[in-house]
Every structure is written in C-alpha cells, then in structure tokens.
Amino acid sequence: MFTATESSRTRIKVLKERLVRLSEEIGIANTQLIGTSGVERSRLERQIENLVVEMESTETQLNTLEASNPTPNRHYLQLKEDLPKIDFVKQMNRVESILKRFNPDGGAALFLIQDSYSMAGAYLKARIQDCLGTKAKHYPVVFSLDTGVDERALLDRLAGYFDVQAISELNQYALAIVNKLCQSLRGGTTIFVELQKWDEVPDQDRVLSWFLEHFWIPLGQQLNAVSQTYRGFKVIAVIVSDTELSAECLELPCYCKSREFDSQKVVPLPLKNWEEGEIQHWLEIHQELSRSRSETLAKRIYQKSKNGIPQLVIGALIQEFT
C-alpha cells in the first residue's frame, strides 16, 4: 500500500517522464513533416498541435503537484539547495557583470560550461538559472543518439517549444524559430535556453559554427528590432558539455577572452577544483559547524575527493549529512 507521499512522488516521476516523451514525439513529428503535403501534412500538423496542448497540460499538473507535495526530507533538500554555494564565485561574478552590461533595452548572452560532469557544472547552471529569477522561461535541449546529435536535432527540440513547423532547409528553419522566439518577447521577459549533452555531438566545431552563424547572430540582430517595442528582455543560452569540447571546437575563433564580452560570441565559464578553505567556509556558514569541527571535516572531505574534485566533494557531503 502506497502512502500519500509515496503516491505523489510516483506521480511526479510519471509526469516528468511524460514531458520528456512528449518533447521527443513533437521533434519526431516535426521531422516527419519534411517533404509531406496534403492530407498527410494536415494530419501531422494536427498531431503536433495536440502534443503541444498535452505538454502544456502536463506541465500545469506537474507544477501543481510539486507545489502541494509534502517534503519528507527537508534537510536533504536544503542541502541540495546550498551545495552550489560552495564556490562558483568567479563564474557568477562573470555572469552578473555581463547581465549588468545589458542596456535598458535588453540583451543576449551565450555561455559555455564544459567538464560539467566531474566539475559539478549542473550546480553552476542552477546558480545561473536562480540569478535569472523564477519567472524566466526555461527551454532545455538535450542531445542524444536516440533523438539526434546535429543541427536539425537542435532545431527540432527548439521548434517544439515555439510551435514552429519543420522546414527542410536548415537555415530557413532556424530563422523561423528565431522569428517565433522574438515574437514571444515582452517587456521584462527572460528566456533561458540550455543546450545539454554537447559532448554527444560528434562534429562539435561544425554544429557550433552553424549555430552561431544561422541562429545566435541572427537572433541578436532581431532583438534590436524587438527593443523598439519592448524593453528589458533577456535571452540567455548556455552550452553544457559533460566533457571538454573537442580540440577542433576549442580552436574556433568564437570565444570571448577573460574580460571581453561580445554578444555574438561564446563566453566560457571555466571550472576548477574546490579548495579546502572553500569547503570549510561552506560548512561553517551552511551547516553551522564550529571552526574546529569544520576544519577537521573539510580536510577529510578534501582528501576523499582527490583534492577537491567538485562532484566527489558533493558526494562526500551528501553522505556526511543525510
């Protein structure tokens, strides 16, 4: 017999899995639209419309359930919330300084997080998302061998969010999505696009070059026109790779230098191991430990985590406090 709490958690898991499935089905249907016409095209268009409606309904159910779900382990959830605060100071200073450079009309920025798996890049991404506020519209795009690892796969995922029909010519397809994204902007709108699992892309240099030339740069150009009607919007994108980008991709001339910002380029956010002193400070502030206790524990966790590899530090802290 399931308790009410267990039933809610099971339902939340089912709804999240349904959202992933619906996103994949929308992408597949968009791909099938290419080259079709007449009755078959009308059928696919109706199918996509129905899938979008179902996705919106599922998101509403999930938000309602998560808001009402009792919390069985508040300490664990608080721990997960506090973990990103161990470090990422330099990275967040960089992000926040760029956001402050946006003029009152609005702006766009494209960030890069690589070595995400071992260096806890997901926690930095969470910090960025928190910085953008709870009203930011989040559009995750996940590359996978099952759903595609090229330019079209990227566009198919984005098209599902903006209800754009697939177009066989890639550059026109990209521009159609850019147009819809810009049409969705209003005063103060914040859009957060997350390109996950970039390490799954075999031709990273080609896909990134294409994305910049045919999506990101045209988007920035259109934002100038949007600012004539609406102000204060932000379009933020982040490329997340579990590993380091390929050598060919890193050699592209499209990255901002340490203090430079060009909205048409990629802003790297380099990650590093966490220092023993940073772990100790976090233990004192967020776990309210004494100085001597936090010093002893920080030294042990730093050694266990092979000199502060972030993902190992996180594992050790969760083991320690749950």
PyMOL commands that set and color helices and strands:
alter all, ss='L'
color gray80, all
select helices_A, chain A and resi 4-33+38-68+74-85+89-101+121-132+151-162+170-183+198-200+204-226+247-250+276-286+291-304+310-321
alter helices_A, ss='H'
color red, helices_A
select strands_A, chain A and resi 106-113+137-142+190-196+233-240+266-268
alter strands_A, ss='S'
color yellow, strands_A
deselect
rebuild
show_as cartoon
